[in-house]
Amino acid sequence: MKYKLIIFDWDGTLMDSIDKIVLCLQQAAIQEKQIIPNEQAIKNIVGLSLLKAMQQLFPTLSLQEQESLVEAYRNQYNKHHHIDTPFYEGIGDLLLSLKSEGYLLAVATGKGRNGLNRMIEKTNTGHLFSATVCADEAHSKPDPLMITLLLETLGLEPSQAIMVGDSSYDLEMANNAGVNCIGVSYGVHSSETLALSNPVAIVDSLVKQLHHYI
């Protein structure tokens, strides 16, 4: 066991929710009568806090307009509650296995607290995570604060933890916190983009490959 703590990003790493995020953000733009961002532009901001994401997608708008887009996105996400966002195949069993092997598990996510709590309740995984930090409780990725808070909460050093994520924001956050990281290739950023952040590995399947690196 190289690490005591495995920190996971949520959307695009554990949960297959990218398509719903794209849809709801495009619908939010329509609701607010703004230019609709394309799919790749939206994927490029997944992982950021919502306000920072809107500031990146709509840089010419006022802060008030950007904040209105944040609320519109939340409304659209709730409106489309019928769209399922399951764990990627095998993730639930992987988390159970890691927990039983003695690893501490945590989440550092661009989701807000209410949104993450709903997903944890829906997936019945609250007992698996020793700590979670959300975008509305810390600075947005790639700032290291989310990881710093998790380490402080669990009384661990950076060398005892590893971050797993699908975006460069996840991996750069880990770099900024002095924590090793693993990229997953099936999320929002390509393997080529993830490689720029010098991860320990880039994997196509957490279920099949994660144990090789932890």
N, CA, C and O of each residue as an XYZ file, in Angstrom:
856
protein
N       0.848     -1.193      0.000
C       0.000      0.000      0.000
C       0.887      1.248      0.000
O       1.495      1.583      1.016
N       0.956      1.937     -1.154
C       1.798      3.129     -1.263
C       1.145      4.344     -0.613
O       1.836      5.236     -0.121
N      -0.176      4.379     -0.611
C      -0.922      5.547     -0.133
C      -1.966      5.122      0.898
O      -2.479      4.004      0.859
N      -2.264      6.024      1.806
C      -3.337      5.784      2.765
C      -4.670      6.350      2.265
O      -5.737      5.830      2.591
N      -4.594      7.407      1.479
C      -5.790      8.143      1.066
C      -5.864      8.216     -0.458
O      -4.889      8.571     -1.121
N      -7.032      7.876     -1.005
C      -7.305      8.059     -2.428
C      -8.403      9.112     -2.550
O      -9.509      8.932     -2.040
N      -8.088     10.199     -3.224
C      -9.033     11.302     -3.414
C      -9.582     11.220     -4.834
O      -8.818     11.207     -5.799
N     -10.885     11.164     -4.960
C     -11.521     11.063     -6.275
C     -12.228     12.364     -6.643
O     -12.889     12.984     -5.810
N     -12.078     12.756     -7.883
C     -13.027     13.674     -8.486
C     -14.339     12.907     -8.664
O     -14.349     11.678     -8.595
N     -15.441     13.618     -8.890
C     -16.744     12.943     -9.013
C     -17.202     12.839    -10.466
O     -17.182     11.755    -11.050
N     -17.618     13.978    -11.053
C     -18.162     13.964    -12.414
C     -17.077     13.622    -13.429
O     -16.030     14.268    -13.474
N     -17.338     12.606    -14.237
C     -16.394     12.218    -15.271
C     -15.302     11.273    -14.797
O     -14.525     10.761    -15.603
N     -15.242     11.040    -13.486
C     -14.264     10.111    -12.914
C     -14.972      8.909    -12.289
O     -14.694      7.761    -12.636
N     -15.885      9.190    -11.370
C     -16.698      8.131    -10.771
C     -18.054      8.011    -11.460
O     -18.560      6.910    -11.674
N     -18.631      9.157    -11.803
C     -20.010      9.195    -12.280
C     -20.086      9.614    -13.741
O     -19.419     10.559    -14.165
N     -20.901      8.904    -14.499
C     -21.097      9.163    -15.919
C     -22.139     10.272    -16.086
O     -23.297     10.004    -16.405
N     -21.718     11.502    -15.869
C     -22.649     12.630    -15.819
C     -22.320     13.741    -16.809
O     -22.979     14.781    -16.800
N     -21.316     13.545    -17.665
C     -20.866     14.622    -18.545
C     -21.945     15.032    -19.536
O     -22.152     16.225    -19.761
N     -22.634     14.068    -20.130
C     -23.674     14.399    -21.119
C     -24.782     15.241    -20.485
O     -25.299     16.163    -21.115
N     -25.141     14.928    -19.253
C     -26.184     15.712    -18.585
C     -25.686     17.121    -18.281
O     -26.441     18.085    -18.408
N     -24.437     17.250    -17.885
C     -23.865     18.572    -17.619
C     -23.890     19.423    -18.876
O     -24.260     20.596    -18.830
N     -23.493     18.830    -20.007
C     -23.494     19.554    -21.280
C     -24.903     20.014    -21.625
O     -25.115     21.179    -21.961
N     -25.861     19.104    -21.543
C     -27.247     19.437    -21.865
C     -27.768     20.570    -20.988
O     -28.349     21.531    -21.492
N     -27.561     20.461    -19.685
C     -28.125     21.439    -18.753
C     -27.465     22.803    -18.898
O     -28.120     23.830    -18.722
N     -26.182     22.821    -19.216
C     -25.525     24.119    -19.398
C     -25.998     24.774    -20.688
O     -26.191     25.989    -20.728
N     -26.188     23.990    -21.741
C     -26.717     24.555    -22.980
C     -28.140     25.065    -22.778
O     -28.502     26.118    -23.304
N     -28.947     24.327    -22.022
C     -30.305     24.768    -21.729
C     -30.311     26.032    -20.874
O     -31.180     26.889    -21.033
N     -29.344     26.146    -19.971
C     -29.219     27.356    -19.153
C     -28.915     28.563    -20.025
O     -29.456     29.645    -19.796
N     -28.054     28.389    -21.024
C     -27.737     29.476    -21.942
C     -28.970     29.908    -22.724
O     -29.200     31.100    -22.928
N     -29.760     28.933    -23.161
C     -31.007     29.246    -23.864
C     -31.956     30.012    -22.943
O     -32.561     31.008    -23.338
N     -32.071     29.522    -21.706
C     -32.961     30.167    -20.733
C     -32.574     31.617    -20.505
O     -33.440     32.478    -20.350
N     -31.279     31.889    -20.484
C     -30.792     33.248    -20.210
C     -30.530     34.054    -21.484
O     -29.996     35.163    -21.436
N     -30.924     33.462    -22.648
C     -30.799     34.131    -23.940
C     -29.351     34.517    -24.258
O     -29.064     35.624    -24.713
N     -28.456     33.567    -24.002
C     -27.037     33.746    -24.310
C     -26.630     32.801    -25.441
O     -27.350     31.855    -25.759
N     -25.475     33.065    -26.040
C     -24.953     32.177    -27.079
C     -24.690     30.805    -26.471
O     -24.113     30.705    -25.388
N     -25.107     29.751    -27.160
C     -25.004     28.392    -26.629
C     -23.589     27.858    -26.841
O     -23.146     27.754    -27.985
N     -22.877     27.521    -25.784
C     -21.534     26.951    -25.950
C     -21.610     25.563    -26.576
O     -22.578     24.832    -26.364
N     -20.579     25.200    -27.355
C     -20.576     23.857    -27.921
C     -20.127     22.825    -26.889
O     -19.659     23.169    -25.804
N     -20.280     21.569    -27.248
C     -20.018     20.481    -26.309
C     -18.582     20.498    -25.794
O     -18.351     20.324    -24.598
N     -17.614     20.708    -26.689
C     -16.223     20.667    -26.259
C     -15.890     21.824    -25.332
O     -15.131     21.654    -24.378
N     -16.446     22.996    -25.598
C     -16.205     24.146    -24.720
C     -16.710     23.856    -23.311
O     -16.074     24.234    -22.327
N     -17.849     23.187    -23.221
C     -18.396     22.853    -21.906
C     -17.546     21.788    -21.229
O     -17.268     21.886    -20.033
N     -17.133     20.775    -21.979
C     -16.277     19.754    -21.396
C     -14.987     20.341    -20.840
O     -14.447     19.850    -19.849
N     -14.504     21.386    -21.479
C     -13.250     22.002    -21.047
C     -13.352     22.693    -19.692
O     -12.333     22.973    -19.061
N     -14.587     22.974    -19.236
C     -14.735     23.667    -17.945
C     -15.272     22.749    -16.845
O     -15.395     23.168    -15.693
N     -15.596     21.485    -17.200
C     -16.081     20.560    -16.175
C     -14.978     20.333    -15.147
O     -13.844     20.008    -15.499
N     -15.319     20.508    -13.886
C     -14.343     20.409    -12.808
C     -14.149     21.722    -12.081
O     -13.776     21.749    -10.909
N     -14.406     22.811    -12.788
C     -14.338     24.121    -12.146
C     -15.595     24.366    -11.313
O     -16.623     23.723    -11.527
N     -15.508     25.290    -10.371
C     -16.714     25.724     -9.682
C     -17.639     26.369    -10.711
O     -17.178     26.838    -11.752
N     -18.934     26.396    -10.427
C     -19.890     26.873    -11.420
C     -19.641     28.313    -11.840
O     -19.682     28.618    -13.032
N     -19.384     29.200    -10.893
C     -19.176     30.596    -11.265
C     -17.922     30.749    -12.121
O     -17.931     31.472    -13.117
N     -16.850     30.072    -11.735
C     -15.619     30.152    -12.526
C     -15.843     29.565    -13.912
O     -15.288     30.060    -14.893
N     -16.647     28.519    -13.999
C     -16.969     27.926    -15.297
C     -17.719     28.918    -16.174
O     -17.413     29.057    -17.358
N     -18.700     29.609    -15.599
C     -19.462     30.592    -16.369
C     -18.587     31.763    -16.783
O     -18.742     32.305    -17.877
N     -17.671     32.150    -15.912
C     -16.759     33.244    -16.253
C     -15.851     32.861    -17.414
O     -15.480     33.714    -18.220
N     -15.494     31.587    -17.503
C     -14.646     31.130    -18.597
C     -15.447     30.975    -19.892
O     -14.955     31.296    -20.974
N     -16.677     30.486    -19.777
C     -17.512     30.290    -20.967
C     -18.103     31.600    -21.494
O     -18.280     31.767    -22.701
N     -18.401     32.518    -20.588
C     -19.067     33.776    -20.958
C     -18.276     34.960    -20.395
O     -18.779     35.683    -19.535
N     -17.044     35.165    -20.869
C     -16.152     36.159    -20.248
C     -16.597     37.606    -20.426
O     -16.172     38.472    -19.662
N     -17.445     37.890    -21.418
C     -17.841     39.280    -21.660
C     -19.074     39.695    -20.861
O     -19.443     40.869    -20.862
N     -19.705     38.755    -20.187
C     -20.906     39.081    -19.417
C     -20.543     39.704    -18.076
O     -19.427     39.543    -17.583
N     -21.495     40.413    -17.500
C     -21.299     40.979    -16.169
C     -21.346     39.875    -15.125
O     -21.832     38.776    -15.394
N     -20.841     40.170    -13.933
C     -20.886     39.204    -12.843
C     -22.325     38.802    -12.547
O     -22.600     37.632    -12.281
N     -23.236     39.753    -12.590
C     -24.643     39.446    -12.319
C     -25.194     38.468    -13.357
O     -25.933     37.546    -13.011
N     -24.836     38.665    -14.621
C     -25.304     37.767    -15.675
C     -24.689     36.371    -15.520
O     -25.356     35.362    -15.752
N     -23.427     36.327    -15.132
C     -22.765     35.040    -14.913
C     -23.402     34.307    -13.737
O     -23.581     33.090    -13.785
N     -23.741     35.039    -12.690
C     -24.398     34.427    -11.540
C     -25.798     33.936    -11.905
O     -26.259     32.921    -11.384
N     -26.472     34.660    -12.804
C     -27.789     34.217    -13.259
C     -27.679     32.919    -14.044
O     -28.566     32.069    -13.970
N     -26.591     32.763    -14.799
C     -26.370     31.521    -15.525
C     -26.115     30.355    -14.573
O     -26.541     29.229    -14.833
N     -25.422     30.629    -13.473
C     -25.213     29.593    -12.458
C     -26.549     29.100    -11.929
O     -26.769     27.893    -11.829
N     -27.442     30.017    -11.589
C     -28.751     29.627    -11.071
C     -29.582     28.925    -12.134
O     -30.318     27.984    -11.836
N     -29.461     29.383    -13.375
C     -30.194     28.735    -14.464
C     -29.703     27.304    -14.658
O     -30.503     26.401    -14.903
N     -28.394     27.094    -14.549
C     -27.851     25.743    -14.677
C     -28.389     24.850    -13.566
O     -28.802     23.719    -13.823
N     -28.387     25.346    -12.343
C     -28.915     24.546    -11.227
C     -30.383     24.200    -11.458
O     -30.809     23.077    -11.190
N     -31.149     25.159    -11.951
C     -32.560     24.904    -12.224
C     -32.725     23.829    -13.292
O     -33.576     22.946    -13.175
N     -31.901     23.915    -14.336
C     -31.980     22.932    -15.414
C     -31.569     21.546    -14.919
O     -32.166     20.544    -15.312
N     -30.563     21.486    -14.069
C     -30.113     20.186    -13.554
C     -31.225     19.529    -12.743
O     -31.467     18.327    -12.853
N     -31.897     20.339    -11.927
C     -33.024     19.803    -11.144
C     -34.197     19.437    -12.056
O     -34.879     18.436    -11.833
N     -34.420     20.248    -13.071
C     -35.517     20.005    -14.013
C     -35.330     18.677    -14.744
O     -36.298     17.977    -15.040
N     -34.066     18.340    -15.030
C     -33.769     17.112    -15.765
C     -33.398     15.970    -14.816
O     -32.525     15.155    -15.115
N     -34.074     15.928    -13.673
C     -33.786     14.903    -12.659
C     -34.047     13.501    -13.186
O     -33.534     12.526    -12.637
N     -34.844     13.393    -14.251
C     -35.174     12.082    -14.815
C     -34.000     11.470    -15.579
O     -34.008     10.270    -15.854
N     -32.996     12.271    -15.926
C     -31.840     11.755    -16.655
C     -30.893     11.102    -15.655
O     -30.365     11.764    -14.762
N     -30.690      9.827    -15.811
C     -29.873      9.077    -14.862
C     -28.391      9.388    -15.068
O     -27.939      9.565    -16.199
N     -27.645      9.455    -13.973
C     -26.192      9.644    -14.029
C     -25.559      8.565    -13.152
O     -25.212      8.829    -12.001
N     -25.410      7.371    -13.676
C     -24.900      6.258    -12.868
C     -23.389      6.318    -12.705
O     -22.704      7.051    -13.418
N     -22.885      5.548    -11.770
C     -21.451      5.301    -11.724
C     -21.040      4.596    -13.022
O     -21.811      3.842    -13.615
N     -19.805      4.867    -13.441
C     -19.254      4.057    -14.523
C     -19.230      2.593    -14.080
O     -19.184      2.296    -12.886
N     -19.259      1.704    -15.036
C     -19.347      0.273    -14.751
C     -18.230     -0.187    -13.819
O     -17.049      0.040    -14.082
N     -18.622     -0.831    -12.735
C     -17.667     -1.398    -11.798
C     -17.184     -0.462    -10.710
O     -16.480     -0.893     -9.797
N     -17.547      0.814    -10.787
C     -17.022      1.783     -9.810
C     -17.544      1.498     -8.406
O     -16.780      1.564     -7.443
N     -18.811      1.188     -8.275
C     -19.353      0.900     -6.949
C     -18.619     -0.237     -6.265
O     -18.275     -0.143     -5.087
N     -18.382     -1.300     -6.993
C     -17.651     -2.439     -6.433
C     -16.201     -2.072     -6.129
O     -15.636     -2.533     -5.137
N     -15.603     -1.248     -6.977
C     -14.224     -0.819     -6.732
C     -14.119     -0.043     -5.429
O     -13.206     -0.277     -4.638
N     -15.045      0.877     -5.201
C     -15.013      1.664     -3.962
C     -15.160      0.758     -2.736
O     -14.454      0.925     -1.742
N     -16.075     -0.189     -2.820
C     -16.254     -1.140     -1.724
C     -14.985     -1.933     -1.461
O     -14.605     -2.154     -0.311
N     -14.335     -2.358     -2.533
C     -13.109     -3.132     -2.410
C     -11.995     -2.318     -1.771
O     -11.301     -2.794     -0.872
N     -11.830     -1.089     -2.240
C     -10.777     -0.226     -1.690
C     -10.993      0.028     -0.200
O     -10.051      0.002      0.592
N     -12.241      0.272      0.162
C     -12.565      0.509      1.569
C     -12.242     -0.719      2.404
O     -11.674     -0.598      3.490
N     -12.596     -1.893      1.913
C     -12.360     -3.122      2.662
C     -10.877     -3.437      2.787
O     -10.466     -4.134      3.715
N     -10.078     -2.934      1.867
C      -8.631     -3.149      1.903
C      -7.924     -2.182      2.853
O      -6.723     -2.310      3.091
N      -8.664     -1.223      3.392
C      -8.092     -0.325      4.380
C      -7.738      1.061      3.889
O      -7.203      1.867      4.649
N      -8.027      1.355      2.627
C      -7.768      2.698      2.130
C      -8.803      3.678      2.682
O      -9.966      3.324      2.875
N      -8.367      4.907      2.932
C      -9.297      5.995      3.180
C      -9.688      6.583      1.835
O      -8.833      6.782      0.971
N     -10.976      6.862      1.649
C     -11.470      7.413      0.395
C     -12.057      8.795      0.644
O     -12.695      9.035      1.669
N     -11.836      9.700     -0.302
C     -12.346     11.064     -0.175
C     -12.755     11.576     -1.549
O     -12.411     10.987     -2.574
N     -13.491     12.675     -1.552
C     -13.943     13.305     -2.793
C     -13.565     14.785     -2.767
O     -13.758     15.479     -1.769
N     -13.023     15.245     -3.892
C     -12.784     16.676     -4.122
C     -13.461     17.011     -5.448
O     -13.001     16.581     -6.506
N     -14.541     17.771     -5.397
C     -15.396     17.919     -6.574
C     -15.785     19.357     -6.863
O     -15.869     20.197     -5.967
N     -16.020     19.614     -8.150
C     -16.556     20.905     -8.559
C     -18.051     21.022     -8.314
O     -18.619     22.092     -8.529
N     -18.705     19.954     -7.872
C     -20.120     20.016     -7.523
C     -20.308     20.834     -6.256
O     -19.394     20.944     -5.438
N     -21.488     21.406     -6.097
C     -21.833     22.038     -4.840
C     -22.202     20.983     -3.804
O     -22.434     19.821     -4.138
N     -22.254     21.402     -2.545
C     -22.536     20.458     -1.457
C     -23.897     19.784     -1.622
O     -24.008     18.571     -1.445
N     -24.919     20.543     -1.955
C     -26.246     19.942     -2.088
C     -26.261     18.890     -3.190
O     -26.845     17.817     -3.034
N     -25.609     19.213     -4.309
C     -25.576     18.281     -5.424
C     -24.824     17.006     -5.091
O     -25.277     15.912     -5.429
N     -23.679     17.134     -4.433
C     -22.919     15.944     -4.070
C     -23.676     15.099     -3.066
O     -23.711     13.874     -3.180
N     -24.284     15.748     -2.081
C     -25.042     14.984     -1.077
C     -26.164     14.175     -1.720
O     -26.425     13.040     -1.322
N     -26.832     14.768     -2.723
C     -27.900     14.037     -3.407
C     -27.344     12.806     -4.114
O     -27.945     11.732     -4.076
N     -26.189     12.972     -4.759
C     -25.608     11.851     -5.501
C     -25.071     10.758     -4.563
O     -25.180      9.567     -4.857
N     -24.500     11.174     -3.451
C     -24.016     10.191     -2.472
C     -25.183      9.409     -1.885
O     -25.093      8.198     -1.680
N     -26.283     10.116     -1.616
C     -27.472      9.425     -1.097
C     -28.047      8.487     -2.152
O     -28.453      7.366     -1.843
N     -28.079      8.951     -3.396
C     -28.640      8.143     -4.472
C     -27.832      6.866     -4.691
O     -28.399      5.807     -4.958
N     -26.507      6.967     -4.578
C     -25.636      5.814     -4.814
C     -25.355      5.020     -3.544
O     -24.683      3.988     -3.583
N     -25.878      5.511     -2.409
C     -25.703      4.824     -1.120
C     -24.228      4.576     -0.818
O     -23.832      3.465     -0.464
N     -23.416      5.633     -0.964
C     -21.969      5.499     -0.768
C     -21.423      6.380      0.356
O     -20.208      6.501      0.510
N     -22.297      6.987      1.132
C     -21.829      7.876      2.186
C     -20.884      7.215      3.164
O     -19.962      7.854      3.670
N     -21.107      5.931      3.439
C     -20.281      5.208      4.413
C     -18.888      4.900      3.878
O     -18.008      4.496      4.638
N     -18.680      5.085      2.584
C     -17.391      4.737      1.996
C     -16.371      5.876      2.058
O     -15.165      5.637      2.001
N     -16.857      7.110      2.174
C     -15.968      8.266      2.107
C     -15.701      8.845      3.490
O     -16.623      9.148      4.248
N     -14.420      8.990      3.797
C     -14.027      9.538      5.101
C     -14.175     11.052      5.153
O     -14.334     11.627      6.230
N     -14.122     11.700      3.988
C     -14.264     13.157      3.929
C     -14.568     13.565      2.497
O     -14.157     12.892      1.551
N     -15.288     14.670      2.340
C     -15.571     15.224      1.013
C     -15.473     16.743      1.082
O     -15.812     17.349      2.098
N     -15.010     17.347      0.000
C     -14.962     18.805     -0.107
C     -15.543     19.209     -1.451
O     -15.224     18.611     -2.479
N     -16.400     20.230     -1.440
C     -17.101     20.677     -2.642
C     -16.672     22.084     -3.042
O     -15.982     22.789     -2.306
N     -17.112     22.462     -4.244
C     -16.676     23.738     -4.812
C     -17.143     24.940     -3.998
O     -16.484     25.980     -3.992
N     -18.286     24.802     -3.306
C     -18.778     25.933     -2.523
C     -18.197     25.961     -1.109
O     -18.648     26.737     -0.267
N     -17.200     25.118     -0.850
C     -16.549     25.082      0.461
C     -15.062     25.393      0.374
O     -14.369     25.389      1.391
N     -14.566     25.661     -0.826
C     -13.138     25.911     -1.023
C     -12.957     26.703     -2.305
O     -13.925     26.966     -3.019
N     -11.721     27.084     -2.599
C     -11.430     27.723     -3.877
C     -11.576     26.701     -4.992
O     -11.412     25.501     -4.772
N     -11.884     27.182     -6.188
C     -12.058     26.293     -7.323
C     -10.739     25.625     -7.706
O      -9.666     26.210     -7.559
N     -10.836     24.405     -8.193
C      -9.680     23.768     -8.807
C      -9.164     24.704     -9.912
O      -9.968     25.377    -10.556
N      -7.869     24.764    -10.142
C      -6.792     23.910     -9.627
C      -6.116     24.418     -8.340
O      -5.025     23.966     -7.992
N      -6.766     25.355     -7.640
C      -6.241     25.756     -6.336
C      -6.142     24.515     -5.440
O      -7.020     23.654     -5.500
N      -5.106     24.402     -4.620
C      -4.909     23.187     -3.819
C      -5.776     23.080     -2.576
O      -5.690     22.077     -1.867
N      -6.613     24.082     -2.280
C      -7.290     24.130     -0.987
C      -8.155     22.893     -0.711
O      -8.191     22.413      0.421
N      -8.846     22.377     -1.722
C      -9.682     21.195     -1.475
C      -8.859     20.048     -0.903
O      -9.249     19.417      0.079
N      -7.718     19.788     -1.527
C      -6.866     18.697     -1.053
C      -6.256     19.041      0.300
O      -6.161     18.177      1.173
N      -5.849     20.274      0.481
C      -5.274     20.696      1.758
C      -6.266     20.479      2.892
O      -5.895     20.010      3.968
N      -7.529     20.820      2.648
C      -8.564     20.628      3.677
C      -8.771     19.154      3.987
O      -8.934     18.779      5.148
N      -8.765     18.318      2.956
C      -8.920     16.883      3.180
C      -7.766     16.315      4.002
O      -7.980     15.524      4.920
N      -6.549     16.720      3.669
C      -5.375     16.242      4.406
C      -5.427     16.688      5.860
O      -5.116     15.912      6.765
N      -5.818     17.930      6.082
C      -5.922     18.445      7.458
C      -6.999     17.698      8.230
O      -6.797     17.341      9.391
N      -8.141     17.460      7.598
C      -9.241     16.760      8.254
C      -8.846     15.349      8.674
O      -9.243     14.874      9.738
N      -8.062     14.684      7.830
C      -7.710     13.287      8.071
C      -6.335     13.115      8.711
O      -5.908     11.992      8.978
N      -5.644     14.225      8.954
C      -4.355     14.166      9.640
C      -3.270     13.473      8.848
O      -2.474     12.720      9.410
N      -3.227     13.717      7.549
C      -2.275     13.053      6.675
C      -1.342     14.050      5.991
O      -1.647     15.238      5.893
N      -0.209     13.549      5.523
C       0.749     14.340      4.761
C       0.481     14.158      3.264
O      -0.116     13.158      2.865
N       0.913     15.109      2.433
C       0.708     14.979      0.985
C       1.244     13.674      0.403
O       0.651     13.119     -0.522
N       2.345     13.186      0.931
C       2.943     11.963      0.400
C       2.088     10.726      0.643
O       2.316      9.682      0.032
N       1.110     10.839      1.530
C       0.254      9.691      1.864
C      -1.022      9.633      1.028
O      -1.855      8.748      1.224
N      -1.177     10.577      0.095
C      -2.416     10.661     -0.674
C      -2.136     10.676     -2.171
O      -1.051     11.047     -2.620
N      -3.145     10.262     -2.927
C      -3.099     10.365     -4.382
C      -4.455     10.832     -4.879
O      -5.495     10.438     -4.351
N      -4.429     11.679     -5.903
C      -5.648     12.241     -6.491
C      -5.951     11.535     -7.804
O      -5.044     11.287     -8.599
N      -7.228     11.208     -8.039
C      -7.657     10.569     -9.273
C      -8.702     11.456     -9.948
O      -9.726     11.781     -9.347
N      -8.445     11.846    -11.192
C      -9.390     12.721    -11.874
C      -9.311     12.640    -13.380
O      -8.371     12.082    -13.945
N     -10.326     13.213    -14.022
C     -10.419     13.145    -15.492
C     -10.076     14.453    -16.174
O     -10.095     14.525    -17.403
N      -9.761     15.499    -15.404
C      -9.471     16.796    -16.011
C      -8.110     17.314    -15.572
O      -7.572     16.903    -14.544
N      -7.569     18.216    -16.364
C      -6.297     18.836    -16.010
C      -6.431     19.646    -14.729
O      -5.447     19.832    -14.013
N      -7.643     20.135    -14.427
C      -7.846     20.885    -13.181
C      -7.607     19.983    -11.966
O      -7.024     20.412    -10.970
N      -8.059     18.742    -12.058
C      -7.839     17.780    -10.972
C      -6.345     17.539    -10.763
O      -5.851     17.570     -9.636
N      -5.641     17.301    -11.858
C      -4.237     16.936    -11.760
C      -3.378     18.132    -11.350
O      -2.422     17.983    -10.589
N      -3.719     19.306    -11.854
C      -2.972     20.506    -11.453
C      -3.237     20.848     -9.986
O      -2.339     21.319     -9.289
N      -4.449     20.616     -9.522
C      -4.747     20.794     -8.099
C      -3.849     19.892     -7.268
O      -3.297     20.321     -6.255
N      -3.704     18.660     -7.687
C      -2.831     17.721     -6.981
C      -1.384     18.206     -7.000
O      -0.701     18.187     -5.976
N      -0.924     18.639     -8.170
C       0.436     19.170     -8.264
C       0.635     20.333     -7.306
O       1.655     20.416     -6.622
N      -0.333     21.223     -7.261
C      -0.226     22.409     -6.408
C      -0.246     22.061     -4.926
O       0.264     22.811     -4.094
N      -0.849     20.899     -4.602
C      -0.911     20.453     -3.209
C       0.254     19.535     -2.842
O       0.376     19.120     -1.689
N       1.105     19.217     -3.808
C       2.225     18.317     -3.543
C       1.814     16.867     -3.425
O       2.459     16.081     -2.730
N       0.715     16.507     -4.119
C       0.157     15.154     -4.054
C       0.293     14.495     -5.424
O       0.084     15.147     -6.447
N       0.635     13.229     -5.453
C       0.677     12.498     -6.713
C      -0.722     12.355     -7.296
O      -1.717     12.495     -6.584
N      -0.795     12.074     -8.603
C      -2.103     12.009     -9.240
C      -2.133     10.965    -10.344
O      -1.101     10.591    -10.903
N      -3.352     10.501    -10.645
C      -3.633      9.574    -11.733
C      -4.738     10.183    -12.585
O      -5.748     10.648    -12.057
N      -4.548     10.182    -13.896
C      -5.580     10.654    -14.800
C      -6.376      9.502    -15.371
O      -5.848      8.405    -15.556
N      -7.653      9.747    -15.654
C      -8.475      8.757    -16.346
C      -8.815      9.313    -17.721
O      -9.161     10.486    -17.864
N      -8.711      8.446    -18.737
C      -8.791      8.909    -20.122
C     -10.214      9.005    -20.664
O     -10.414      9.488    -21.778
N     -11.209      8.550    -19.891
C     -12.573      8.448    -20.415
C     -13.442      9.644    -20.057
O     -14.638      9.646    -20.347
N     -12.853     10.670    -19.425
C     -13.634     11.821    -18.996
C     -13.563     12.986    -19.961
O     -13.683     12.799    -21.172
N     -13.368     14.195    -19.435
C     -13.500     15.392    -20.266
C     -12.226     15.780    -21.005
O     -12.305     16.402    -22.064
N     -11.061     15.434    -20.480
C      -9.815     15.838    -21.117
C      -9.084     14.642    -21.699
O      -9.128     13.541    -21.151
N      -8.416     14.871    -22.808
C      -7.716     13.806    -23.512
C      -6.486     13.355    -22.735
O      -6.003     14.057    -21.846
N      -5.995     12.189    -23.082
C      -4.763     11.677    -22.465
C      -3.602     12.631    -22.703
O      -2.745     12.809    -21.837
N      -3.579     13.244    -23.881
C      -2.499     14.180    -24.210
C      -2.539     15.394    -23.286
O      -1.499     15.865    -22.825
N      -3.725     15.891    -23.021
C      -3.866     17.044    -22.108
C      -3.509     16.644    -20.687
O      -2.808     17.380    -19.992
N      -3.983     15.488    -20.252
C      -3.687     15.024    -18.897
C      -2.189     14.814    -18.700
O      -1.662     15.083    -17.620
N      -1.504     14.338    -19.729
C      -0.074     14.040    -19.616
C       0.751     15.281    -19.323
O       1.848     15.176    -18.775
N       0.246     16.445    -19.676
C       0.967     17.691    -19.424
C       1.111     17.972    -17.931
O       1.966     18.759    -17.524
N       0.282     17.334    -17.122
C       0.326     17.548    -15.668
C       1.150     16.492    -14.939
O       1.130     16.422    -13.710
N       1.872     15.675    -15.694
C       2.807     14.688    -15.123
C       2.175     13.748    -14.103
O       2.684     13.622    -12.989
N       1.069     13.081    -14.464
C       0.487     12.097    -13.541
C       1.372     10.871    -13.410
O       2.199     10.590    -14.278
N       1.190     10.145    -12.312
C       1.860      8.859    -12.132
C       1.466      7.905    -13.256
O       2.286      7.121    -13.732
N       0.197      7.980    -13.678
C      -0.306      7.133    -14.752
C      -1.558      7.767    -15.330
O      -2.210      8.592    -14.690
N      -1.881      7.365    -16.557
C      -3.171      7.665    -17.175
C      -3.805      6.323    -17.509
O      -3.223      5.526    -18.246
N      -4.984      6.071    -16.976
C      -5.606      4.757    -17.124
C      -6.897      4.854    -17.923
O      -7.594      5.868    -17.890
N      -7.197      3.787    -18.633
C      -8.449      3.697    -19.372
C      -9.562      3.106    -18.519
O     -10.743      3.298    -18.810
N      -9.183      2.384    -17.461
C     -10.171      1.739    -16.584
C      -9.663      1.759    -15.155
O      -8.641      1.143    -14.852
N     -10.361      2.457    -14.276
C      -9.986      2.433    -12.862
C     -10.162      1.033    -12.287
O      -9.351      0.575    -11.482
N     -11.220      0.364    -12.705
C     -11.522     -0.957    -12.158
C     -10.383     -1.938    -12.430
O     -10.023     -2.733    -11.562
N      -9.826     -1.881    -13.622
C      -8.799     -2.835    -14.019
C      -7.383     -2.390    -13.663
O      -6.502     -3.231    -13.485
N      -7.150     -1.077    -13.556
C      -5.771     -0.600    -13.500
C      -5.375      0.149    -12.226
O      -4.184      0.272    -11.941
N      -6.325      0.643    -11.465
C      -5.972      1.493    -10.329
C      -5.049      0.791     -9.347
O      -4.092      1.396     -8.865
N      -5.312     -0.458     -9.046
C      -4.529     -1.166     -8.027
C      -3.038     -1.252     -8.375
O      -2.206     -1.441     -7.488
N      -2.706     -1.116     -9.636
C      -1.295     -1.187    -10.037
C      -0.495     -0.001     -9.511
O       0.731     -0.068     -9.414
N      -1.186      1.086     -9.171
C      -0.486      2.333     -8.861
C      -0.691      2.836     -7.441
O      -0.192      3.904     -7.084
N      -1.423      2.075     -6.621
C      -1.707      2.555     -5.278
C      -1.138      1.613     -4.212
O      -1.289      1.870     -3.017
